[in-house]
């Protein structure tokens, strides 16, 4: 007869007891628990590496994209200092002006809307590798713009406008053609209308081009005010319509022409409208 207990089925340790052993039995049963935990945690580093990789690519690519030369179209109200700040131009407005002097001209304070400035390579990163973010121009306020403008005005010689070219002196020939042309230049300055053809036509009718011509026989002569000069002007009319800057001698060709044209403009609208005695 078989011995008692030989075929007894061994009792299995229940899960509850196993957990109790972890609590009361010491570190031996705790080891499998740690192993199981490590198995689930292992994929985490790989996932982290995958998450970091795209960011690294972006961080490398962005500086290259920002380093490309750029253009800026000037808008009304902008200044070089404002544009330099907004684009983080290394060297500020002076560097921006030096790179665009040909298109801006001699005065950095005069930039016209619509011109395109070469911004160049912007300085987005500082020397220690930290990204330098330009502060908005609005944060500095109007006082900052005034300070930058004052700095440009006081900076010599680049900020000073080049002296205007001296006006070349014009000489006129001492003949009928020269007298008419000089008179036309004075009339243009004084806003007196008239053309070369209109003046020449009336001169040839009145005096045949003789600046010393005088009429001693008409009604004006009888009154003691004979007509004189190229356009046969009487003294009262000459004095009333004399153009400042010309001779006070009514026989002077240029003075005679300009005074007569001034009178004709007042009475007829222009010497060009005169085709007979006036």
Secondary structure, DSSP 8 states (H G I E B T S, - for coil): ---TTTT-------HHHHHHHHHHS-STTHHHHHHHHHHHHTHHHHHHHHHHHHHHHHHHHHHHHHTS-EEEE--TT--HHHHHHHTT-TTHHHHHHHHTHHHH-S-TT---TT-EEEEES---B-TTS-B-----HHHHHHHHHHHHHHHHHHSTTTTS-------------SSHHHHHHHHHHHHHHHT----HHHHHHHHHHHTTT-TT-EE-SSHHHHTT--EETTTTB-HHHHHHH--TTS-S-TTSHHHHHHHHHHHHHHHHSSGGG--S--
